[in-house]
Amino acid sequence: MKANVQLPSECPSLAQSCGIYRERAAVGALADHVKCFWTHHLPDDGSARVAVVPDGCVDIIWISGGLAVVGPDRVAAFPRLAGETIVGARFRIGSASSWLHTPLDEITGKTVPLDHFWGRPARIMEARMTEATGAAARIAVLSVVLQNRLHTVTPPSAEIAACASLLENDRSDSIEPIRALARETGTSERTLRRRCHEHFGYGAKTLDRILRLQRFLATCRIRPQSTLANLALDAGYADQAHLGREAKELTSLTPSDIQKQLANMMRNFSQQPQHACWER
């Protein structure tokens, strides 16, 4: 869950390293729009102060307070959560605007009730998910509703899809991604900037920074024993100092903090039953 919450003074825990987090890929035609369905159970011990790191995505979430849309963030959010089992659907980068019929720069850094976008159908789904028993049943409700709405959704434009692909695969100009993206997509820089704000929630350069950070997180999980200098270069940073500045600004954590937390998470993950969170 993301929200505009004041930065905590103590070092928070990365959200996915706290409690039990699980995700499953969407299937069929829905997979072109939805990256995954996920559940996150947070312990009821008062320690659930977490950092939700920006990933460029938009989520529909169900939590005890109801259904909401969590907009894209520029920097980490710090919600206080304890004893919650959250379920959600994470849209692929560039897809959510078409589902919500809203420019994403209107909800950047915000959490907004789903009925603001979908009205009565959202309230009906919320009631069904509240009545459902357990996370797996709530995910099933969410999946069916999204599948039934799929025919009403227009896929992202070719240039937005190309932008997302170029940035996710680290094939843009790191100094001025818009210039490189405009050249590759055949779109004017001005038009592309506007469309990026509509479909990503911010400009391509911001998304580029966020996805570079995500590559660092992924590399940490894959190679927890690597040096930070090597991890920085593999993720696309100029050097370790560049990584340090970006990680602190985007997450409030140092790269060393991140590496240690992810290493602990991977050790704990290997010891947990893989179905645990889905059956809660």
DRENDREN-296166 format. One line per 4 residues: number of its first residue (from 1); their letters; for each residue x, y, z of C-alpha. Coordinates in pm, 1 decimal, padded with zeros to 6 digits, always signed. Layout:
N
NUM	a	X Y Z; ...
end
This chain:
280
1	mkan	+00000.0 +00000.0 +00000.0; +00128.7 +00345.4 -00085.5; +00029.9 +00674.7 +00068.2; +00154.5 +01026.4 +00125.7
5	vqlp	+00282.7 +00969.3 +00477.4; +00552.4 +01164.1 +00659.0; +00896.0 +01007.2 +00636.8; +00964.0 +00802.9 +00950.5
9	secp	+01261.9 +00890.1 +01165.1; +01371.7 +00528.8 +01222.9; +01493.5 +00295.3 +00950.9; +01188.2 +00118.9 +00804.5
13	slaq	+01170.5 -00233.4 +00668.6; +01125.1 -00295.3 +00298.3; +00761.5 -00393.4 +00257.7; +00828.6 -00725.1 +00086.0
17	scgi	+01077.1 -00823.8 +00359.1; +00812.9 -00778.4 +00630.0; +00553.4 -01047.7 +00694.9; +00456.8 -01291.7 +00419.6
21	yrer	+00433.5 -01162.5 +00063.0; +00329.2 -01380.2 -00230.7; +00237.2 -01309.8 -00590.5; +00107.6 -01501.7 -00889.0
25	aavg	+00113.7 -01398.7 -01251.9; -00211.0 -01317.1 -01429.0; -00302.2 -01557.3 -01709.8; -00465.6 -01540.9 -02050.6
29	alad	-00558.2 -01209.0 -02208.8; -00556.3 -01042.1 -01868.0; -00178.4 -01094.6 -01846.9; -00129.6 -00826.3 -02112.9
33	hvkc	-00266.0 -00571.8 -01865.0; -00211.1 -00716.9 -01516.1; +00138.6 -00809.5 -01403.9; +00031.9 -01016.1 -01103.3
37	fwth	-00214.2 -01077.0 -00823.4; -00059.2 -01062.0 -00478.6; -00118.8 -01104.5 -00108.2; +00072.0 -00955.0 +00180.9
41	hlpd	+00016.7 -01057.5 +00542.3; +00178.0 -00823.9 +00794.5; +00238.0 -00929.8 +01156.1; +00024.7 -00789.3 +01436.1
45	dgsa	+00320.7 -00704.3 +01656.4; +00347.4 -00326.3 +01613.0; +00656.1 -00357.5 +01393.7; +00484.7 -00316.4 +01057.1
49	rvav	+00633.7 +00022.8 +00968.0; +00734.2 -00042.8 +00613.3; +00885.8 +00128.5 +00311.4; +00689.7 +00061.2 -00007.1
53	vpdg	+00945.9 +00126.0 -00279.2; +00825.1 +00283.9 -00605.6; +00797.9 +00040.1 -00895.9; +00618.4 +00240.8 -01166.3
57	cvdi	+00299.8 +00037.8 -01122.2; -00056.3 +00104.2 -01009.6; -00242.5 -00141.9 -00785.7; -00600.8 -00213.3 -00692.4
61	iwis	-00591.9 -00329.2 -00330.7; -00836.2 -00469.0 -00079.3; -00760.0 -00397.5 +00284.0; -00978.5 -00386.4 +00595.4
65	ggla	-01083.1 -00031.2 +00502.2; -01212.5 -00140.4 +00161.1; -01105.4 -00126.8 -00203.5; -00869.5 +00141.4 -00329.1
69	vvgp	-00644.1 +00235.1 -00617.7; -00283.4 +00301.6 -00522.0; -00129.8 +00544.1 -00768.1; +00231.7 +00546.3 -00888.8
73	drva	+00486.7 +00690.3 -00646.5; +00799.4 +00894.9 -00712.0; +00958.1 +00793.9 -00381.0; +00887.8 +00533.6 -00114.9
77	afpr	+00570.2 +00553.8 +00093.7; +00560.3 +00464.2 +00463.0; +00217.8 +00333.4 +00568.9; +00167.4 +00197.2 +00919.2
81	lage	+00018.8 -00149.2 +00882.6; -00015.1 -00422.5 +01142.2; -00213.3 -00743.1 +01135.0; -00343.6 -00675.3 +00784.6
85	tivg	-00372.6 -00922.3 +00499.9; -00379.7 -00711.1 +00185.8; -00474.7 -00851.7 -00153.0; -00417.7 -00674.7 -00479.5
89	arfr	-00383.1 -00667.4 -00854.6; -00079.9 -00489.4 -01000.7; -00122.7 -00336.5 -01345.4; +00158.6 -00343.2 -01594.5
93	igsa	+00336.8 -00013.5 -01646.9; +00133.0 +00204.2 -01883.4; -00190.8 +00000.7 -01853.6; -00378.5 +00143.1 -01554.5
97	sswl	-00487.9 +00471.6 -01709.8; -00710.0 +00289.2 -01960.7; -00872.7 +00082.6 -01683.0; -00937.8 +00385.0 -01463.1
101	htpl	-01020.2 +00630.2 -01745.6; -00799.8 +00880.3 -01563.5; -00459.0 +01039.9 -01636.6; -00223.3 +00885.2 -01383.3
105	deit	-00057.2 +01216.9 -01296.9; -00384.7 +01300.1 -01118.4; -00328.2 +01016.8 -00868.6; +00051.8 +01009.9 -00839.2
109	gktv	+00142.1 +00954.5 -00475.1; -00223.6 +00904.3 -00377.6; -00447.9 +00623.9 -00259.2; -00803.9 +00674.9 -00387.2
113	pldh	-01120.4 +00466.1 -00323.0; -01196.8 +00249.0 -00624.3; -01555.4 +00371.7 -00642.3; -01418.6 +00713.9 -00739.4
117	fwgr	-01335.7 +00553.9 -01075.3; -01589.5 +00271.3 -01116.2; -01882.9 +00381.7 -00903.3; -02144.4 +00121.7 -00812.0
121	pari	-01961.7 -00179.4 -00967.0; -01668.7 -00104.9 -00733.8; -01899.8 -00098.0 -00431.2; -02053.0 -00431.6 -00534.4
125	mear	-01706.1 -00586.4 -00573.0; -01599.1 -00444.6 -00237.6; -01897.8 -00607.0 -00067.1; -01821.8 -00942.3 -00231.6
129	mtea	-01455.5 -00925.9 -00130.4; -01544.6 -00830.1 +00226.1; -01780.1 -01126.9 +00250.0; -01524.5 -01368.2 +00098.8
133	tgaa	-01336.1 -01595.0 +00336.7; -00961.0 -01566.8 +00303.9; -00714.2 -01406.0 +00067.5; -00744.9 -01669.3 -00206.0
137	aria	-01121.4 -01617.1 -00230.2; -01076.9 -01239.2 -00248.2; -00818.4 -01273.7 -00524.4; -01065.0 -01493.2 -00714.1
141	vlsv	-01332.7 -01221.8 -00692.4; -01088.5 -00955.7 -00808.1; -00966.1 -01170.3 -01096.3; -01317.9 -01243.2 -01224.3
145	vlqn	-01420.5 -00877.0 -01210.8; -01111.4 -00767.4 -01403.0; -01163.1 -01042.6 -01658.9; -01523.7 -00930.7 -01709.7
149	rlht	-01415.7 -00568.1 -01761.9; -01139.3 -00656.1 -02006.3; -01352.3 -00597.9 -02317.1; -01406.2 -00232.2 -02214.7
153	vtpp	-01034.9 -00150.6 -02195.4; -00826.9 -00001.7 -02475.6; -00465.2 -00124.3 -02479.2; -00191.2 +00140.1 -02435.8
157	saei	-00087.7 +00321.4 -02752.5; +00205.2 +00184.8 -02949.6; +00440.0 +00461.4 -02837.1; +00353.3 +00414.6 -02467.4
161	aaca	+00403.2 +00039.2 -02496.8; +00735.7 +00102.9 -02671.4; +00842.9 +00351.3 -02402.4; +00762.3 +00107.2 -02123.6
165	slle	+00948.5 -00172.4 -02301.8; +01255.0 +00040.7 -02370.2; +01277.4 +00159.9 -02011.0; +01205.7 -00177.5 -01853.7
169	ndrs	+01476.5 -00336.7 -02068.1; +01728.5 -00058.8 -01999.5; +01765.8 +00037.8 -02364.4; +01707.7 +00413.8 -02339.3
173	dsie	+01952.8 +00702.1 -02316.7; +02023.2 +00733.7 -01942.1; +02100.9 +01105.3 -01975.9; +01785.4 +01208.3 -02163.5
177	pira	+01547.8 +00914.6 -02208.5; +01273.9 +01122.2 -02370.5; +01502.9 +01219.7 -02658.3; +01602.2 +00859.7 -02721.8
181	lare	+01245.6 +00734.1 -02681.0; +01104.8 +00998.5 -02915.7; +01364.2 +00901.2 -03174.9; +01281.6 +00530.5 -03146.1
185	tgts	+00902.5 +00571.7 -03136.6; +00875.8 +00846.0 -03398.1; +00681.7 +01074.1 -03162.6; +00759.2 +01439.7 -03085.9
189	ertl	+00928.5 +01498.5 -02750.3; +00648.6 +01728.8 -02635.5; +00376.2 +01476.5 -02717.1; +00571.6 +01193.3 -02558.9
193	rrrc	+00627.2 +01388.4 -02236.6; +00253.8 +01455.5 -02207.9; +00161.9 +01094.2 -02275.6; +00417.7 +00967.3 -02025.0
197	hehf	+00260.1 +01181.3 -01752.5; -00084.9 +01051.2 -01850.1; +00011.2 +00683.0 -01861.9; +00302.4 +00657.7 -01614.2
201	gyga	+00214.4 +00932.5 -01366.5; +00541.1 +01117.5 -01429.5; +00805.0 +01166.9 -01694.2; +01020.6 +00901.9 -01856.8
205	ktld	+01330.2 +01015.5 -01668.5; +01160.5 +00955.3 -01333.5; +01038.1 +00614.6 -01447.5; +01390.0 +00535.5 -01570.1
209	rilr	+01529.5 +00607.5 -01221.4; +01261.5 +00393.5 -01056.6; +01318.6 +00098.1 -01288.2; +01694.5 +00121.1 -01238.1
213	lqrf	+01633.4 +00095.7 -00863.9; +01409.7 -00206.3 -00924.6; +01690.7 -00371.8 -01122.0; +01919.5 -00317.7 -00823.1
217	latc	+01662.6 -00480.7 -00592.1; +01623.2 -00775.7 -00828.3; +01999.5 -00821.9 -00856.7; +02031.9 -00811.1 -00477.4
221	rirp	+01782.6 -01096.7 -00450.7; +01959.6 -01301.7 -00716.3; +02316.8 -01240.0 -00595.4; +02300.6 -01144.4 -00226.6
225	qstl	+02674.9 -01196.4 -00177.4; +02787.7 -00959.6 -00454.0; +02962.0 -00633.8 -00368.7; +02760.8 -00314.6 -00389.3
229	anla	+03001.0 -00184.6 -00653.5; +02922.9 -00478.5 -00882.5; +02551.0 -00462.6 -00809.4; +02548.9 -00092.4 -00894.6
233	ldag	+02712.6 -00145.6 -01232.3; +02492.2 -00440.8 -01320.0; +02179.3 -00237.4 -01242.2; +02290.8 +00046.8 -01468.5
237	yadq	+02433.1 +00300.4 -01221.6; +02745.9 +00495.9 -01307.6; +02915.8 +00377.1 -00988.5; +02846.4 +00285.2 -00625.6
241	ahlg	+02819.0 +00649.7 -00521.4; +02546.5 +00703.7 -00782.6; +02358.4 +00403.9 -00642.5; +02393.9 +00540.8 -00290.3
245	reak	+02245.6 +00879.1 -00378.4; +01956.8 +00733.2 -00575.0; +01869.3 +00464.1 -00318.6; +01863.8 +00714.6 -00034.0
249	elts	+01650.3 +00962.1 -00225.8; +01399.5 +00706.4 -00356.9; +01372.7 +00478.1 -00050.9; +01530.3 +00658.2 +00252.1
253	ltps	+01750.7 +00346.2 +00293.1; +02116.4 +00298.3 +00211.3; +02215.7 +00030.1 -00042.3; +02373.4 -00164.5 +00244.2
257	diqk	+02043.9 -00158.3 +00439.1; +01859.7 -00279.2 +00130.3; +02106.7 -00558.0 +00059.0; +02091.2 -00688.6 +00417.1
261	qlan	+01712.4 -00681.3 +00434.5; +01672.7 -00860.7 +00101.6; +01927.5 -01125.3 +00201.0; +01727.5 -01192.0 +00518.7
265	mmrn	+01405.8 -01201.2 +00318.0; +01541.8 -01464.9 +00080.6; +01656.6 -01681.4 +00371.4; +01313.8 -01655.9 +00536.5
269	fsqq	+01135.8 -01720.3 +00207.4; +01315.1 -02051.8 +00162.6; +01186.2 -02163.7 +00503.5; +00817.5 -02071.7 +00453.4
273	pqha	+00543.5 -02290.7 +00303.4; +00482.4 -02149.3 -00043.3; +00102.8 -02155.5 -00003.3; +00092.4 -01990.9 +00339.9
277	cwer	-00036.0 -01644.8 +00252.0; -00285.5 -01758.1 -00010.7; -00474.4 -01967.7 +00241.6; -00518.0 -01698.5 +00507.3
end
